[in-house]
Amino acid sequence: MFARFVSLSSTVLLLSACSSGPISHKNTAGFSEEGGASYYADKYHGRTTASGEPFNQNAMTAAHKRLPFGTQVRVTNLDNEKSVIVRVNDRGPFVRGRVIDLSKTAFQRIANTRAGVVDVKVTVMGH
C-alpha cells in the first residue's frame, strides 16, 4: 500500500513539474526556448485571436502556448541570426516541435516564407 502511495505521489509531482499551463508575468524573466517557428496563413487575417484582438498579418505579433498576452519576445533565426521583436497576442502553435507562430510580416523579417518553418530561439524581452 505504501509503495503504491509513493508511486502515485511521484507521478503527480512529475506531472505538475511538466505542466504546460500559462506562465505568469513574474515567471517570464529569463525565459527562453528553442524550436520551430512558422507563420499564420492569410486566411487568419482579421479573425479574432485568443486575446480578443483581431489578427493582423502586418502587425509584429505572435502566438505562444504559455507566455502571457502582451509579452514582448525576441525571435532569432538560428540559421542566419536575424531577429525580430514581437508581442504575444494569441495561443499556439499546436504542432509538435513548434514553439511560436509569427505574423507573416514578422516571419519575413527573419526568413523567406518559402521556408515554411525555421529553427529559432525565443527570448522574453518584457511585458
CORWODA-V280895 format. One line per field, one symbol per residue. ss: DSSP state (H for helix, E for strand, - for the rest). phi: phi as a letter, one per 20 degrees, with the letter a starting at -180 (. if undefined). burial: b if it has 24 or more other ideal C-beta (glycine too) atoms within 12 Angstrom, else e. Layout:
ss=???
phi=???
burial=???
This chain:
ss=-HHHHHHHHHHHHHHHH-------HHH----EEEEEEEE--HHH---E-----E------EEE--------EEEEEE-----EEEEEEEE-------EEEEE-HHHHHHH--HHH--EEEEEEEEE-
phi=.ffffffffffffffffegdfgefgfdegmfbbcrecccffgfegnffefeoeffcfeeecbdcfcffgnfeceddffecmfcbdcdfcbdpfdcgnedbddfffffffdaffffmccfcddcfdrb
burial=eeeeeeeeeeeeeeeeeeeeeebeeeebeebebebbbbbbeeebeeeebbeeeebbbebbbbbbbbbbbebbbbbbbeeeeebbbbbbbbbbbeeeebbbbbbbebbebbbeeeeebbbbbbbbbee
